Each structure stands twice: as structure tokens, then as C-alpha cells.
Amino acid sequence: MNFSAEASHHHHHSYGHDHKQCVTEALGAAENLCLARGVHLTPIRHQVLELIWDSHKAVKAYELLDRIKPSQQAARPATIYRALDFLIEQGFIHRVESLKAFIGCRCSEHQHELLLLICKHCNEVEERLAPAVMAPLSQEFSQAGFIVHSKAIEAQGICGKCLRFEDTQN
């Protein structure tokens, strides 16, 4: 999927958003990429990915463990962290550093930088590609002779949906 088509994908905060479709697409894309790359999306990795995609809110590792425990009694924190490491490595999820939590990635078929908009009210995280912001940043890094291993800019605030809700309450 190209970047312009991808950008239009970012209106998932709309009220008519079909989240089931979202999850199905994300899991399908992950399964296809694993096949293409010759890596295994084991049942536990699949389950962790599915739980992360359960909403657009960032999920912490211990929450994942609590939710997996009923069906996988043998699951340990290490089990979850190994699954998370694999999913990050494959680009299926992102770590939201400021929240020490994880979100699903909408465009895992290519490496990309991100701008993460984190709503303090509903805890949803919106992933933006923001090429107009990220390109000049990349130039700064290369001018500084700095090799970046991962780049995500996290902004905390209130999303449009929550702002609209507040407006209707006042």
C-alpha cells in the first residue's frame, strides 16, 4: 500500500469505524508477511497480536499476560515478552515508550518512522506517518552523523473525538 492510500487509513477515530474489519486485515497481513518471510506466527504470537489489536488503545505486557492466562495457563511474562519482541521485529506492533505499552501497526509491510498521538482521556493511540515532519528530522540525524535505530515521536494530548465529546457536555 502506498503512503497516500495509507494516510487515508488514519480516520479510524470516526464513529462508523468497523473495528472487526481492522483486526481481520491486520491479522491477515501479519499471517501473509510471516509466510513470505519464512517466520512462524505461533499460536501465542497470534494471540498476543490479536489482543493488541483488540482496540486502538495501547496495551501493557502484564495486561496481555492476564488476558492470555485463562486459555494458556503455562504463559509466563517471558512468554509474552518473547512474543512482543517477535511482533516488534516483524513490524506488526509498535512500542509506545512513554506508556510502556504496545499498539498494532497499520502498515507493517514496510519500515517507517512514526508520529504517535496519545490521547490522555480515552488512551487511544493514533499512528501517523507524517512525512513532512519526519523527512527534515532524518536530515538532522544524518547531518549530525547519527545512526537512528528506532524513531517515534510521541505526543500526549486529547484527541478530536474526546474534544468533541467534551464540547457536547458543556
Steps between C-alpha positions, in 0.01 A plus 500: 500500500646840415533783749215711364255213519638425845440854618131466428503198733545728797139597551446203726373735770176554313183369657420272206832318538463125447761368739438132415611578145807672642600195705432257215717705261784536751510129585469401135788730404715360782428140396588574136819686592610215729448251216689721257786551747517134605440577867237343726201680642462248784164473679628709792639771268171500312304530825718787628461682170124447507477634857705807408266563208201460728479880509698806392612549859855413599523175702756420769678163514349399835149571365578265210620236745180531709286461189696203363523310832145351489568322168877448543570411862867446422545860378767693692618861468796370295256329260324832441823699464638252246178527298512882524867505388413287197200721410711818531781345296252412225351851515150380597487708817664811645620563851360822642799591718330764715224255596721188512227343288434369149274579205433325171669638189288590199773472238733221604606413146763776506731656757387848593535777750207610701324774672282355776212710630407376847168612647512543878121465524415186302857362479469440126820533302489617141793416276585768243768471231557878492759508217510883511629478857710186477703585188661814651571303818683235298712777345587628849613153603717448196656849534587408859647169377252325727372151420141458620387153610139590559313822463160582634380835619233474766262783567266491800175693484129472433366352177232662285240244605546580871506875428171472310353300787609766753342770283166321504519460882554870574 
